């Protein structure tokens, strides 16, 4: 893939990375451990709080995985290796990268 084509995806990747980092910082309070203070909240409220904390932690794990994938794509762009299948080295079609610019495999190798 040409450097021009790779540079088309770089701004999109950087914008998504910034958005994910902001979301991660904005939801940090949702992931703190739930206090075991039975006096201030009841058992059912604590169970709800634990469930919400677990869901926030799972969402953060997905967010961090996406951040790592975006950072890897940006490194490939910088190295001039972006847009080539990691398995067979064939170019990944721009239409496929337009769907998800962090993809690392062509359609054939992804199957």
Order of alpha helices (4+ residues) and beta strands (2+ residues): alpha-alpha-alpha-alpha
